[in-house]
Amino acid sequence: MKIDDNFIEGIHFYKEKNFLVFTEKYHLQRGYCCGNGCRHCPYKYEKVQEPLRSKLITERKNEAQ
């Protein structure tokens, strides 16, 4: 996957195993929820289909505790 040259590793994304994980900062710059259930989605998973959306919201609440 080609990452735009304006994105900086550690700020906009980081590598975890063989994946690129986009940060909240990246998502905010993009401006919308893509519906893929991204780990750092700041949009409350608004476009993620149920039942996955509820599961992700519950997991995020449990992590915060």
Jmol script that loads the backbone (N, CA, C; Angstrom):
load data "model"
ATOM      1  N   MET A   1       0.848  -1.187   0.000  1.00  0.00           N
ATOM      2  CA  MET A   1       0.000   0.000   0.000  1.00  0.00           C
ATOM      3  C   MET A   1       0.884   1.239   0.000  1.00  0.00           C
ATOM      4  N   LYS A   2       0.665   2.113  -0.939  1.00  0.00           N
ATOM      5  CA  LYS A   2       1.420   3.364  -1.011  1.00  0.00           C
ATOM      6  C   LYS A   2       0.787   4.374  -0.073  1.00  0.00           C
ATOM      7  N   ILE A   3       1.593   4.916   0.822  1.00  0.00           N
ATOM      8  CA  ILE A   3       1.134   5.950   1.734  1.00  0.00           C
ATOM      9  C   ILE A   3       1.560   7.302   1.172  1.00  0.00           C
ATOM     10  N   ASP A   4       0.654   8.251   1.194  1.00  0.00           N
ATOM     11  CA  ASP A   4       0.946   9.609   0.743  1.00  0.00           C
ATOM     12  C   ASP A   4       2.209  10.114   1.437  1.00  0.00           C
ATOM     13  N   ASP A   5       3.054  10.802   0.717  1.00  0.00           N
ATOM     14  CA  ASP A   5       4.311  11.313   1.267  1.00  0.00           C
ATOM     15  C   ASP A   5       4.097  12.298   2.413  1.00  0.00           C
ATOM     16  N   ASN A   6       2.893  12.855   2.537  1.00  0.00           N
ATOM     17  CA  ASN A   6       2.597  13.791   3.618  1.00  0.00           C
ATOM     18  C   ASN A   6       2.288  13.086   4.931  1.00  0.00           C
ATOM     19  N   PHE A   7       2.128  11.771   4.910  1.00  0.00           N
ATOM     20  CA  PHE A   7       1.835  11.031   6.126  1.00  0.00           C
ATOM     21  C   PHE A   7       3.132  10.562   6.759  1.00  0.00           C
ATOM     22  N   ILE A   8       3.198  10.720   8.074  1.00  0.00           N
ATOM     23  CA  ILE A   8       4.422  10.433   8.809  1.00  0.00           C
ATOM     24  C   ILE A   8       4.191   9.241   9.729  1.00  0.00           C
ATOM     25  N   GLU A   9       5.088   8.255   9.615  1.00  0.00           N
ATOM     26  CA  GLU A   9       5.004   7.094  10.494  1.00  0.00           C
ATOM     27  C   GLU A   9       5.155   7.552  11.939  1.00  0.00           C
ATOM     28  N   GLY A  10       4.285   7.041  12.804  1.00  0.00           N
ATOM     29  CA  GLY A  10       4.284   7.420  14.209  1.00  0.00           C
ATOM     30  C   GLY A  10       3.323   8.555  14.516  1.00  0.00           C
ATOM     31  N   ILE A  11       2.901   9.276  13.487  1.00  0.00           N
ATOM     32  CA  ILE A  11       1.924  10.352  13.664  1.00  0.00           C
ATOM     33  C   ILE A  11       0.609   9.997  12.980  1.00  0.00           C
ATOM     34  N   HIS A  12       0.688   9.602  11.726  1.00  0.00           N
ATOM     35  CA  HIS A  12      -0.510   9.267  10.958  1.00  0.00           C
ATOM     36  C   HIS A  12      -0.771   7.763  10.914  1.00  0.00           C
ATOM     37  N   PHE A  13       0.248   6.971  11.102  1.00  0.00           N
ATOM     38  CA  PHE A  13       0.118   5.517  11.081  1.00  0.00           C
ATOM     39  C   PHE A  13       1.304   4.899  11.793  1.00  0.00           C
ATOM     40  N   TYR A  14       1.140   3.631  12.146  1.00  0.00           N
ATOM     41  CA  TYR A  14       2.262   2.847  12.663  1.00  0.00           C
ATOM     42  C   TYR A  14       2.130   1.436  12.125  1.00  0.00           C
ATOM     43  N   LYS A  15       3.211   0.702  12.183  1.00  0.00           N
ATOM     44  CA  LYS A  15       3.223  -0.668  11.672  1.00  0.00           C
ATOM     45  C   LYS A  15       3.041  -1.637  12.831  1.00  0.00           C
ATOM     46  N   GLU A  16       2.163  -2.608  12.617  1.00  0.00           N
ATOM     47  CA  GLU A  16       1.917  -3.656  13.597  1.00  0.00           C
ATOM     48  C   GLU A  16       1.849  -4.974  12.838  1.00  0.00           C
ATOM     49  N   LYS A  17       2.831  -5.808  13.065  1.00  0.00           N
ATOM     50  CA  LYS A  17       2.990  -7.044  12.293  1.00  0.00           C
ATOM     51  C   LYS A  17       3.083  -6.663  10.824  1.00  0.00           C
ATOM     52  N   ASN A  18       2.210  -7.178   9.984  1.00  0.00           N
ATOM     53  CA  ASN A  18       2.249  -6.856   8.550  1.00  0.00           C
ATOM     54  C   ASN A  18       1.203  -5.822   8.150  1.00  0.00           C
ATOM     55  N   PHE A  19       0.704  -5.061   9.134  1.00  0.00           N
ATOM     56  CA  PHE A  19      -0.379  -4.118   8.874  1.00  0.00           C
ATOM     57  C   PHE A  19       0.068  -2.692   9.132  1.00  0.00           C
ATOM     58  N   LEU A  20      -0.561  -1.760   8.430  1.00  0.00           N
ATOM     59  CA  LEU A  20      -0.453  -0.349   8.750  1.00  0.00           C
ATOM     60  C   LEU A  20      -1.697   0.001   9.558  1.00  0.00           C
ATOM     61  N   VAL A  21      -1.504   0.587  10.718  1.00  0.00           N
ATOM     62  CA  VAL A  21      -2.615   0.978  11.578  1.00  0.00           C
ATOM     63  C   VAL A  21      -2.686   2.502  11.548  1.00  0.00           C
ATOM     64  N   PHE A  22      -3.802   3.022  11.077  1.00  0.00           N
ATOM     65  CA  PHE A  22      -3.958   4.463  10.984  1.00  0.00           C
ATOM     66  C   PHE A  22      -4.364   5.032  12.336  1.00  0.00           C
ATOM     67  N   THR A  23      -3.784   6.166  12.691  1.00  0.00           N
ATOM     68  CA  THR A  23      -4.046   6.802  13.974  1.00  0.00           C
ATOM     69  C   THR A  23      -5.310   7.665  13.903  1.00  0.00           C
ATOM     70  N   GLU A  24      -5.744   8.117  15.076  1.00  0.00           N
ATOM     71  CA  GLU A  24      -6.895   9.018  15.130  1.00  0.00           C
ATOM     72  C   GLU A  24      -6.616  10.283  14.319  1.00  0.00           C
ATOM     73  N   LYS A  25      -5.398  10.780  14.381  1.00  0.00           N
ATOM     74  CA  LYS A  25      -5.029  11.980  13.619  1.00  0.00           C
ATOM     75  C   LYS A  25      -5.259  11.766  12.118  1.00  0.00           C
ATOM     76  N   TYR A  26      -4.863  10.602  11.618  1.00  0.00           N
ATOM     77  CA  TYR A  26      -5.087  10.293  10.208  1.00  0.00           C
ATOM     78  C   TYR A  26      -6.584  10.324   9.881  1.00  0.00           C
ATOM     79  N   HIS A  27      -7.369   9.651  10.716  1.00  0.00           N
ATOM     80  CA  HIS A  27      -8.813   9.579  10.468  1.00  0.00           C
ATOM     81  C   HIS A  27      -9.454  10.964  10.504  1.00  0.00           C
ATOM     82  N   LEU A  28      -9.038  11.795  11.445  1.00  0.00           N
ATOM     83  CA  LEU A  28      -9.592  13.150  11.517  1.00  0.00           C
ATOM     84  C   LEU A  28      -9.239  13.956  10.276  1.00  0.00           C
ATOM     85  N   GLN A  29      -8.033  13.783   9.761  1.00  0.00           N
ATOM     86  CA  GLN A  29      -7.650  14.484   8.527  1.00  0.00           C
ATOM     87  C   GLN A  29      -8.458  13.973   7.336  1.00  0.00           C
ATOM     88  N   ARG A  30      -8.771  12.669   7.320  1.00  0.00           N
ATOM     89  CA  ARG A  30      -9.575  12.119   6.232  1.00  0.00           C
ATOM     90  C   ARG A  30     -10.982  12.689   6.296  1.00  0.00           C
ATOM     91  N   GLY A  31     -11.529  12.795   7.513  1.00  0.00           N
ATOM     92  CA  GLY A  31     -12.793  13.501   7.688  1.00  0.00           C
ATOM     93  C   GLY A  31     -14.064  12.685   7.735  1.00  0.00           C
ATOM     94  N   TYR A  32     -13.977  11.366   7.705  1.00  0.00           N
ATOM     95  CA  TYR A  32     -15.196  10.559   7.746  1.00  0.00           C
ATOM     96  C   TYR A  32     -14.865   9.120   8.158  1.00  0.00           C
ATOM     97  N   CYS A  33     -15.899   8.412   8.598  1.00  0.00           N
ATOM     98  CA  CYS A  33     -15.770   6.986   8.922  1.00  0.00           C
ATOM     99  C   CYS A  33     -15.865   6.187   7.618  1.00  0.00           C
ATOM    100  N   CYS A  34     -14.915   5.290   7.424  1.00  0.00           N
ATOM    101  CA  CYS A  34     -14.903   4.484   6.193  1.00  0.00           C
ATOM    102  C   CYS A  34     -15.750   3.220   6.319  1.00  0.00           C
ATOM    103  N   GLY A  35     -16.127   2.847   7.546  1.00  0.00           N
ATOM    104  CA  GLY A  35     -16.966   1.672   7.746  1.00  0.00           C
ATOM    105  C   GLY A  35     -16.208   0.374   7.890  1.00  0.00           C
ATOM    106  N   ASN A  36     -14.877   0.428   7.998  1.00  0.00           N
ATOM    107  CA  ASN A  36     -14.082  -0.790   8.122  1.00  0.00           C
ATOM    108  C   ASN A  36     -13.819  -1.221   9.559  1.00  0.00           C
ATOM    109  N   GLY A  37     -14.275  -0.448  10.533  1.00  0.00           N
ATOM    110  CA  GLY A  37     -14.054  -0.806  11.932  1.00  0.00           C
ATOM    111  C   GLY A  37     -12.636  -0.541  12.388  1.00  0.00           C
ATOM    112  N   CYS A  38     -12.057   0.534  11.940  1.00  0.00           N
ATOM    113  CA  CYS A  38     -10.671   0.874  12.267  1.00  0.00           C
ATOM    114  C   CYS A  38     -10.481   1.055  13.776  1.00  0.00           C
ATOM    115  N   ARG A  39      -9.349   0.604  14.263  1.00  0.00           N
ATOM    116  CA  ARG A  39      -9.033   0.640  15.688  1.00  0.00           C
ATOM    117  C   ARG A  39      -9.139   2.040  16.290  1.00  0.00           C
ATOM    118  N   HIS A  40      -8.696   3.054  15.569  1.00  0.00           N
ATOM    119  CA  HIS A  40      -8.638   4.409  16.122  1.00  0.00           C
ATOM    120  C   HIS A  40      -9.700   5.337  15.533  1.00  0.00           C
ATOM    121  N   CYS A  41     -10.815   4.771  15.108  1.00  0.00           N
ATOM    122  CA  CYS A  41     -11.887   5.568  14.505  1.00  0.00           C
ATOM    123  C   CYS A  41     -12.441   6.580  15.512  1.00  0.00           C
ATOM    124  N   PRO A  42     -12.375   7.889  15.191  1.00  0.00           N
ATOM    125  CA  PRO A  42     -12.921   8.903  16.091  1.00  0.00           C
ATOM    126  C   PRO A  42     -14.398   9.209  15.816  1.00  0.00           C
ATOM    127  N   TYR A  43     -14.997   8.473  14.896  1.00  0.00           N
ATOM    128  CA  TYR A  43     -16.369   8.752  14.463  1.00  0.00           C
ATOM    129  C   TYR A  43     -17.391   7.763  15.020  1.00  0.00           C
ATOM    130  N   LYS A  44     -17.042   7.089  16.096  1.00  0.00           N
ATOM    131  CA  LYS A  44     -17.949   6.143  16.777  1.00  0.00           C
ATOM    132  C   LYS A  44     -18.465   5.069  15.818  1.00  0.00           C
ATOM    133  N   TYR A  45     -17.628   4.700  14.858  1.00  0.00           N
ATOM    134  CA  TYR A  45     -17.947   3.615  13.924  1.00  0.00           C
ATOM    135  C   TYR A  45     -19.287   3.838  13.220  1.00  0.00           C
ATOM    136  N   GLU A  46     -19.611   5.080  12.886  1.00  0.00           N
ATOM    137  CA  GLU A  46     -20.941   5.416  12.378  1.00  0.00           C
ATOM    138  C   GLU A  46     -21.341   4.685  11.096  1.00  0.00           C
ATOM    139  N   LYS A  47     -20.390   4.265  10.273  1.00  0.00           N
ATOM    140  CA  LYS A  47     -20.746   3.572   9.030  1.00  0.00           C
ATOM    141  C   LYS A  47     -20.501   2.065   9.092  1.00  0.00           C
ATOM    142  N   VAL A  48     -20.100   1.561  10.260  1.00  0.00           N
ATOM    143  CA  VAL A  48     -19.863   0.124  10.422  1.00  0.00           C
ATOM    144  C   VAL A  48     -21.216  -0.563  10.612  1.00  0.00           C
ATOM    145  N   GLN A  49     -21.414  -1.659   9.925  1.00  0.00           N
ATOM    146  CA  GLN A  49     -22.677  -2.397   9.998  1.00  0.00           C
ATOM    147  C   GLN A  49     -22.797  -3.169  11.316  1.00  0.00           C
ATOM    148  N   GLU A  50     -24.014  -3.306  11.788  1.00  0.00           N
ATOM    149  CA  GLU A  50     -24.297  -4.137  12.957  1.00  0.00           C
ATOM    150  C   GLU A  50     -24.184  -5.596  12.538  1.00  0.00           C
ATOM    151  N   PRO A  51     -23.805  -6.501  13.406  1.00  0.00           N
ATOM    152  CA  PRO A  51     -23.557  -6.346  14.838  1.00  0.00           C
ATOM    153  C   PRO A  51     -22.122  -5.913  15.169  1.00  0.00           C
ATOM    154  N   LEU A  52     -21.262  -5.769  14.148  1.00  0.00           N
ATOM    155  CA  LEU A  52     -19.874  -5.406  14.405  1.00  0.00           C
ATOM    156  C   LEU A  52     -19.759  -4.054  15.098  1.00  0.00           C
ATOM    157  N   ARG A  53     -20.595  -3.094  14.721  1.00  0.00           N
ATOM    158  CA  ARG A  53     -20.524  -1.756  15.317  1.00  0.00           C
ATOM    159  C   ARG A  53     -20.693  -1.832  16.837  1.00  0.00           C
ATOM    160  N   SER A  54     -21.710  -2.523  17.303  1.00  0.00           N
ATOM    161  CA  SER A  54     -21.946  -2.651  18.744  1.00  0.00           C
ATOM    162  C   SER A  54     -20.790  -3.346  19.443  1.00  0.00           C
ATOM    163  N   LYS A  55     -20.242  -4.367  18.804  1.00  0.00           N
ATOM    164  CA  LYS A  55     -19.113  -5.092  19.373  1.00  0.00           C
ATOM    165  C   LYS A  55     -17.907  -4.171  19.539  1.00  0.00           C
ATOM    166  N   LEU A  56     -17.589  -3.393  18.516  1.00  0.00           N
ATOM    167  CA  LEU A  56     -16.443  -2.483  18.575  1.00  0.00           C
ATOM    168  C   LEU A  56     -16.630  -1.406  19.633  1.00  0.00           C
ATOM    169  N   ILE A  57     -17.829  -0.865  19.747  1.00  0.00           N
ATOM    170  CA  ILE A  57     -18.099   0.164  20.752  1.00  0.00           C
ATOM    171  C   ILE A  57     -17.936  -0.417  22.145  1.00  0.00           C
ATOM    172  N   THR A  58     -18.446  -1.618  22.370  1.00  0.00           N
ATOM    173  CA  THR A  58     -18.283  -2.281  23.671  1.00  0.00           C
ATOM    174  C   THR A  58     -16.834  -2.531  23.991  1.00  0.00           C
ATOM    175  N   GLU A  59     -16.065  -3.023  23.025  1.00  0.00           N
ATOM    176  CA  GLU A  59     -14.637  -3.277  23.240  1.00  0.00           C
ATOM    177  C   GLU A  59     -13.896  -1.988  23.588  1.00  0.00           C
ATOM    178  N   ARG A  60     -14.229  -0.912  22.921  1.00  0.00           N
ATOM    179  CA  ARG A  60     -13.559   0.370  23.200  1.00  0.00           C
ATOM    180  C   ARG A  60     -13.881   0.845  24.606  1.00  0.00           C
ATOM    181  N   LYS A  61     -15.137   0.693  25.032  1.00  0.00           N
ATOM    182  CA  LYS A  61     -15.519   1.088  26.398  1.00  0.00           C
ATOM    183  C   LYS A  61     -14.772   0.250  27.419  1.00  0.00           C
ATOM    184  N   ASN A  62     -14.652  -1.048  27.160  1.00  0.00           N
ATOM    185  CA  ASN A  62     -13.945  -1.936  28.096  1.00  0.00           C
ATOM    186  C   ASN A  62     -12.460  -1.600  28.184  1.00  0.00           C
ATOM    187  N   GLU A  63     -11.847  -1.191  27.093  1.00  0.00           N
ATOM    188  CA  GLU A  63     -10.440  -0.802  27.088  1.00  0.00           C
ATOM    189  C   GLU A  63     -10.218   0.456  27.889  1.00  0.00           C
ATOM    190  N   ALA A  64     -11.199   1.361  27.898  1.00  0.00           N
ATOM    191  CA  ALA A  64     -11.083   2.634  28.596  1.00  0.00           C
ATOM    192  C   ALA A  64     -11.163   2.469  30.128  1.00  0.00           C
ATOM    193  N   GLN A  65     -11.708   1.347  30.568  1.00  0.00           N
ATOM    194  CA  GLN A  65     -11.883   1.138  32.014  1.00  0.00           C
ATOM    195  C   GLN A  65     -10.644   0.619  32.673  1.00  0.00           C
TER     196      GLN A  65
END
end "model"
wireframe off; spacefill off
backbone 0.3
color backbone group
